[in-house]
Amino acid sequence: MPCADDRFSYPRLPGPNWTRVLVLHPAQSPDDPEAPPPPLHCSLEPIKIDADSKQQYEALSYVWALGTSYHEIRCSGKLLQIGANLHKALHRIRDPVEARILWVDAVCINQSDLKEQGEQVKRMDGIYANARKVLIWIGEEVRDQDAEDCFELIRQTNRFIATQLSVYGKLELIPPFTTDNIASDLKRWDKVSKLMESTYFTRVWVLQEVGLASKATILYGAAELNWAEIVELMLCIALRSDLSAITRPVNGELVVNTFESLWRTYSNSQSWRTEMYVTRMRGGPVEAQDFIDILNNGRFFNATNPRDHVYAFLGHPSATVASPMSGLESLRAKILEVDYTKNVDEVYLDTAKAIIARDKHPWTMLSCVDHPPEALSDISDRPSWVPYWNEGWRVYWLGYRSAWYRAGGQDQTVFKATPLLDQSLQLSGTCFSRVVWVSNVLETDDLRVGKPVDGTHPISAAWQQLVQHVKGRRSGTSHIFRATEHLRTLEDSFSLTITAGMGSNNSRAENDIEKHRALYSAYRKEADQALLSDQNGGHSPSGEAIQFQQRIITDSRRVFFTDAEQVGLGHNLIQDGDVCVVFRGAIIPFIIRHSRQQKRFKLVGECYIQGVMDGQIIELVDQGILQETDMYLV
């Protein structure tokens, strides 16, 4: 076992705007070029992160793969331990005769110094933006030549599309793709599919590392490919159904969605996004994103350290805030300080506070709350109003800022929330009804038209149960239950609720209620005709039924009914007795649950409630019919 004196020890960096680069020594010995390649040798050199360091090094992007075996390399003659995947990557990158200058996070950052780690992560946007190129290490290929054949297929397909674009000008104007001009060997396309299944594409850090790259090269075994080629082909397949019919599914959805929602929102002028036609056209000016939009997109990705579900995005333009400082540091003022000495709970609480203080639409943070059941128990110390970004999506948010809803009134700037020292959140809200019935959880996959159903279709079952509940509530009261008229109103409310009031292109469905009713009727007809096994074989659902299915937003939610006879759609954790509340300025209502102390509530989540989404509750408050009261989310 090596003694402590033989272990590499990191010298301190000269200053806050400095990092280290790894000098990877060549594989061949200058004295004996025929000798077997020696073990990996490197050295570390300090470098200032400024304009003078631009283009001086390449940055490596790879999967850490913690928990696997480790290898030792020589760094300035001393032993340094690195992960197995990084060890393979450095062997692949090492040049036979020349040293390579690299930035590699696991080596260039002293991982045992949490303070330095935080300082370096805060500057990783500058590090990756300054790099001459980002090297994307996918890993070793499974079979010899698979990687090269995979890359050649991508190049070949892109070359043909490029020639067609030079003639027709736009992707949509190119004549139908056929097997005469696009390779149709599914075994070859299966290699592309396996590439896209790589765990690399699920890393949270890839979003920043690739997004900020001026150029990027993907390394897969001994083969390499311009990263822009990957994105270009995945976009073309997504945009042209005739092309995807030939290639069959190649698992490119994650890359396409990440490009559309994140990569093209980076503001670096030198970028791989400008290298190829379709990518360049799709990567034009886009609407500015809020930091919370970026955090939401990151929920689909994985991070070894849960803190990195926040820290990995601090290089995005939306994370930069106005600062009184001048010079380079003013450009690096972030919405949040990086501090790995804090635990995950503290980091997520700090993030929530920062969003409330600085975001233009702070109420969206409450819409992002998506808890597991244990988070709502009285013994949980976790603040119910704080989203946990590492937990993925159980229920995707409804209250995104561009939605048509205005439950909290037309003026969104009046939303006020104050985090307190006891980790509660003080707000002023209006409680207007209580949940008295909830449906089973509705999963989107179970609601597809044409899918065989064992028993009653879930939508039909939820509707029938709702009707029975309403009849039961009205029996024995002074109300006269007029089935035809009331059911028409109730069924409109139900059908609008399961689509969260959304029409075509996210418009308001009520603006064309007759169209909405026709689509719903077609969908219900298809749903009620769904049969067991293959008795439904050969039947093609109507276009109207499919249109309505595409509007349904019930995934992992429950339909509910309130004591004010309102139909709503809420989080799967909703239960009888929960309270419906509107916060002035927030576009969407919320469901809260009484805690053990007066005026203290747990936040269950956002909801849609038919009939209150246009500011009706706020109007009643302004008329003195309802009241706003102070409350605390704990």
N, C-alpha and C positions, 0 to 999 in steps of 0.2 A: 504493500500500500504506500503511495507516495507520501512523503512528509510534507508538513505545512509549508516549508520553505520552497517546495517545488510547485506549489499552486500559484496560478496567476492572481495578482492583486491589482485591482483597478486604481490607477492614480486619479486624483480629483480633476474635474474639468476646469479649464481656465476661467470660465464665467457662465452666466445664465443662457447666453445665446450660442453656446458651443455644443457640439456632439463629437462622437468619435466615428471614424471610418475604419473598416477592416481591410487591411492589405493582405490579400490572399496570394501566397507565394506560388510560383509556377510548379507544374508537375514534374518537369524534366530537370535533371541536374545539369548545370552548365559544363561540368567536368565530364559527365558520362550520359549523353542523351539516350543511350540504349538501356540504361538501368531501369528496373521496375519503378513505377511512380512511388515516391515516398509518402509517408503519412501527411495529413494536412498540417501545414505550417502557416501561421499568419502573424501579423502585428497590428496594433491599434494606434491610430494617430488622431490627435484632436483637430477639429476643423470648425470654423465659425459658420453659422447658418446665416448667410447673407448673399448678396448678389455675386460676390467673388467666388463663392463655393458652387455656384450653379454649373451643372453639367460636368462636375469633376468626379462623380461616382455613380454607380448603379445601385438601386435599392431592391432588396429581395422581399418578395411577398410569398408567404408559404403557410402551411398548417403546422402549428407547434407540436401537436400530437403528444400532449403530456401523458405520463404514465407508461410510455413505451421505454425501450432500452436507451441507454445513454452511451456516448462515445467521448473519448478524450482526444483533444488536439493540442498542438503546441502553439502558444501565443507568446511571442517574444521570448521563446525558449522555455516558458513555463506551461504547466498543464492547465487546460480549461475544458470543462465538461459541457457538451452540447447534446441536444436531442438527436435521435436516430434519423428523423426526416431531414433536419437541417444538415446533418452529416452527409447524407446522400446528395442533397442539393449542392453543397459546397464542392463535393467531388465532381458533380456534373458541370459546375460553373468554372472550375479551375482551368486556367489556360495552360497549354503545354510549356510555353516559353516566356510568357510575360505575366507580371503581377496584375491582379485585378483589384480595383478599388471598389469596395462594396459598403453599403449600409445594411446591417442585419440586426434587428432589434434585440434578439436574445444575446448577442455578443457585444454590440456597441453600447448597450445600456447595462449598467451594473444592476443586475436583477435582485441583488441582496440589499440594495440601498433604496428604500421606498421613496425617500425624498427626491433622489435623482430620477427615479422611475417616473414620478409625477411630473417633474420639470421637463423630461425628455418627451413624454407623451403629449404634453401641452404644445410641443414644437414639432410634432410629427407631420403636421400639414406642410410646414416649411421644408422639412427634410424630404418628403416625397415629391413636393412640387419642384424642388431644386435638382432632383436626380436627373441624370442624362436619360435614364431609362429605368422602368420598373421591370424586374425579372419575376415572372409568375411561375413558381415551381409547383406543378401538379403532382409529380411523383414518378416512380418508375412505371413503365408500360407493363401490362399484364403479359402480352406475348410479343415476341420480336416482330418488328415492322408494323404492328398495329397502329402505333402512334403516327408514324410517317404516312401510312395509308390514310388514316383519319384526317391528318392535316392536308394531304394532297387533295382529298375529296372536297374539303372546305375551300381550298384555293381554286380548284377547278370549277366548282359551282359558282363561286363569286366572280371568276373571270368571265363566265358566260353571261351572268346577270349584268356585269359592267359593260360588256359589248352591246347588250340590248338597251341599256340605259343611254349609251352614247347615240343610239339611233332614235329611241322613242322619248327620251327626256325624263320620264317619270316611271316609277315602278308600276303604278296602276295602269299605265298605257301599254306595257309590254304584252304582246299576245300570250295566250295560254301556254304555260310550261308543259312540256310533254316528255315522255321517256326517250324521245329522239334527241333531246338536248340536255336533259338532266339525268345523271346516273341513277339507276333504279335498283341496284343491287342492295337489298335490305341488309345483307350481312355487313356491307361497308357502312351503311347508315347506322347500324347497330353500334359500330365503333364510335361514331360521333355521340350517340346517345350515352354510351358508357363514359365518355369523356365528361359530358355535362352532368353526370351523376357524381362526379368527384366531390368529396367533402370540402374541397377548397372553395367551391362556389357558395357554401353555406356559412363561411366565416364572416363575422361581423366586421373585422378589420379590413376585409377585401373592399368594402364599400368606399372607405377613404383612400386606401392605398392605390386602388385602380382609378378612382374618381379624380385624384390629383395628378396622375401620371401624365407627363407630356408625351411619352411613348411607352409602349409596354410590349413585351415578348413573352409568350407562354412556352414553357419548357415541359415536355412530356417525354420522359426517358431521354433518348438521344435526339429526338426531334424537336423542332422549334417552329413557332408560327407567330406572325404579327397578331397581337390581341385584337386589333380592330377587325380582323377577318372573322373572328368568332362572333362578335357582336353584330357585324353586318349581316352574316348569314342567318343568325337567329331572328333578327328583325324582319328579314325578307320572308322567312318561313312563317312568321307570325302574321305578316301583312298580306300574304298571298296564299289562299287556301288551296289553289291548284298545285303550288309548289309543295306545301305540307302534305298533300295527298300522295305525292311521289316519295318524299323522304320519310313519311310516317312520323309518329311522335319522336322527337329527339331530345326531349327534356330541356328545352331552351327557355321555358316560361320564366324561370327565376332570373335569368340574365336579361330578358326583355323587360320584365317588370322593374328590375333594379335600374336599368338604363332609363326607362320612362319616368320613374318616380324619384330617382336620386342622382345617378351619374350625370345626366344632362343638366342638373341644377347647380353643379359646381361652376365657378366663374373663372377658372384658370384659362387664359387665352391660348396657351400652347397645350394642345391635348390631342390624344389619339381620336377623339370624337370628330375631328375635322378631316381625317385621312380618307374615308370612303364615303361614297355618295349618299346612301340611305341613312347611314349614321349621322352624317353631316346635316342632312335635311331634317331629321327627327331631333337633332340636338340643338336646334336654333333657340332663340330667346324664349324662355318659359316664365311662367308666373313665379314670383319669389315664394320660397317655402318658409314656413315657420319652423323653428327648431323642433317643436313637438311633432310635426309631420315627419321629420327625419327620424326621430326616436320611434315613431310608430312603424315606419318601414323596417327599422332594424329588428323588430320583434320576430321576424321570420328567420333570423340568422342566429348563429351559435357563437358563444364566446367562452373561453376557458375561465375567465374572471368575470363574474356578473357585473362588476363596475364598468367593464368595457362596453356594455350596452348603452352607456352614456358617453364615456370618455372617447370611444372610437369615432364619435361624430363631432367632436369639438373642432375639427378642421373644416367643417362645412361652413359656407358663408352665413347661414342662419344662426350659427353659434357665436358670431362676432357681435359685440355690443359697442356702443359709443363709449369712448374713453377720453378723459382729459389729457392723457399722456400724448407726447408728440413722438414723431419718428416711427421706427419699425415696431416698437412695442404697442403703439396705438392700433396697429393693424391686428395685433394678437390678443387684444382684450377679449376674453371669452365670457360667455354667459355663466360659466361655472369654473372654479379652480379644480385642477386635478390633484387629488390627494389619496394615495393608496394606503395611507395609515388609517383612513376611516373605514368602518365596516359598510357592508352593502346597504343596510337600512339607512345609515347616515347619508350615504351618497344619493340614494333615491329621494330621501326627504329634502336634501339640499337642492336637488334638481327640481322638485315640485315647487319649492319656495322661489327658485330663480325664475321659473316659468310664470308664476303668479306675479312676480315683481316686474318682469321685463317683456313678456309675450304680449303681442297686440290683441290676442284672443285668449286670455287666461282661463276662461271657463272650459276650453277644450281639454284641459288637463283632467277635469272631472269626467269628461266623456271617455277618456282613455282608461279609466279604472275598470279592471277586469279580474276580479279576485277569485281564488279558489275558496271553497266553503269554509275552511278553517280560519280564514282571515276575518270573517264576520262574527266569530265567536266572542263572547264577552271576555275571555281570558287572553285573547290575542293582543299583543302590544303593538301590532302593526297599524299605523294610521290608515283608516279606510279610504281616505281621500288621496292617498299617494299611489300612483301607478308603479308597478314593478315591471320594468322593461325587459327583464330576462325571462319572463314566464310565457312568452308567446301570446297569441290571441286565442281566447276561448270564444269571444263574441266581438266581431269587428265593429268599430265605432260607427254610430249614426250621426253624431253631432259635429262632423267636419265643417270647417268654416264656410264652405261654399254651398252648403245645403240651403234649401229655401226656408227652412223653419225660422220662426221668430217667437217662440213660446215666451221668452222673457222680455218681449217688447221690441220695437224697431231699433232702439239705440243700444248697441252692444258695448259702448264705451262706459256705460254706467255700472257694469259688473264690478263688484267689490268683494274681496276676500282677504282676510288677514290671518296669516299663520301666527300662532301663539307659542309661548315658551313650553307649554305642556304638550306640544305636538298636535294640538287640535287646530281646526280651521274655523274661524269665525265668519259667518255670513248672515245676510238678511234674506229670508225666503218666505214664500207663501205656501203653506200646506193646504191643499184644496180637496183631497179625497183619500180614501183608504182602500187598499186591495182586498177584495172579498172572494175572489175566485181566480185560480190559475190553471192553465192547460198543462198537458205534458210538454216536455221539451221537444221542439220541432227542429229536426235536422234537415238542412237543405237537400242533401242527397236522397232523402226519403220522399221528397216532394216532386221529383222529376216526373213529367208526364210520360206515359208509356211504360213506366217501371211497374212490374207486377207487384201487387200488394196482397199480403196475407191478412184478410179481414178488411176493416174499414180504412180508407185512406186517411192519413194523419190530419189533413186539412178538414176533411169531412167530419172526422171524429171530434176535432176541436170545435167546429161549428155546432155540431149536435150537442156537445156537452155545455157549450155556452148557452144555447137555447134553453136547455133543461134548467140550467141555473137561473136564468132570467125568469122563466115560468115559475120556478119555486119561490123566488123572492117576491113575485107579485101575487102569488096565491094567498088568499086570506087578508089582503089589504084592500084599501078603498079604490086602488087602481083597477081599471078594467083592461085586461090584456087583450088587445085587438090584434090578433095574430097577423093578419095580412099587412096592415099599415106599419105596425111596430117592427115586424120581421124585416120589412123592406129597409127601414132605417137602420136596424141592427145589423143586417147583412152588409149594407153599404159600409157601416163602421168597421165591421170585421174584415171585409175585403180590402179596404183602404189601410187598415192596421197592419195586415200581414205583408204589405208592400211598403210600410212606413210612409204612406202617402205619396210615394214616388211614381211619376209617370215616365214617359219616354225622355231620354237624355236628362234624367234627374229633375224633370219639371214637376210641377204640382199636379197630381193625378186628378184632383177635384176640378181642375180647370177644364177637363173633358170627361165629365163623369159618365156620360153615355158610352164613350169608348172604353173606359175602365170597366163598366158593368159588362160590356160585351166580351171583353177579354177574360174577366173573372168567370162568367157563365161558361165560356168555352173550356176553361181550365177545369172547372168543377165537373163538367160533363165528362172530360177525359179521366179525371181522377176517380170518379164514381164508376167508370167502366173498366178500370184496371183490374185484371184478373190474376189468379194464381198461375204459376208455371208458364207454359207457352201458349195458353189459349188466346193470348193477345198477339200472337206472332203475326208478322206481316202488316200490322196496323201502324200507320204513320200518324202521329199526333198532328192536329191542325196548327197552322201558323199562329192563330190567335192564342191557343193554349200555351204554346211555347213562349210567346211574347209575355204572357202573364207570369209564367214560371220565371222568366228572367228578371221580373220586377220583385219577386218575393225576397224578403230580407229577414227571414226568420231563423237563420242559422244559429243553433244552440240557444234560442230564445224561447220564451213562453208568452202566449197570449194571456192577458188578464182582464178582469172586470172590476170596477170600483163601486163603492157605495153611492157614488154620484152618477151611476149608470153610464160610465165611460169605458170604452174598449181600448186596451193598450197593448204594447209589445215591449217586454223588458228582459233583463238578464235572466239566465237560467236559475239564479239563486233567489229570485223573487218568491215571496210566500204571502199567505193570508196575513193581514194586519200591517203589512208594509205601507208606508205613507208616500203619497205623490206630492212633489214640491216643485215650484218654479222659482228660480233665482233671477232677479231682474238683470237683464242684459245677456243672459245665457240663452242660446237659441233653442235649447231642448230641455224638457223636464227631466227630473231625476226621481229615483226611488230611494228612500232612506228608511232606516229601521231604528226604532226606539232603543236607546242604550239604558243602562241602569240609572243614569242620572238625568234629571230634568233638563230639557233643552239640548240634550246631547244625543247624537244619532250616529249610526254607522251608514256610510254610503254604500248602497247595493249596486247602483249603476245608473246609467242614463236610460231613458225610455222614450217611446213614441206613444202619445195618447191622442186619439182622434177627437178633434173638436177644441183642442187647447193649443195647437201649434202655431197660431197666428196672433198671439198676444192677448187672447181672451181673458186669461187669469189676471194679467197686469191691468187690463181695462177695469175689471171688477175691483181690483185694489184701488185704482185711482178714483173709482166711483164711491168708495167707502164700504162696499159690500163685503170684501175680504180684507184681511190685514196681513201686512208683512211683520214678521217677528225675528228677533235675533236668535240664532241657533248655532250649534257647534258640531262640526263633524269630527269624530274621534276615531 
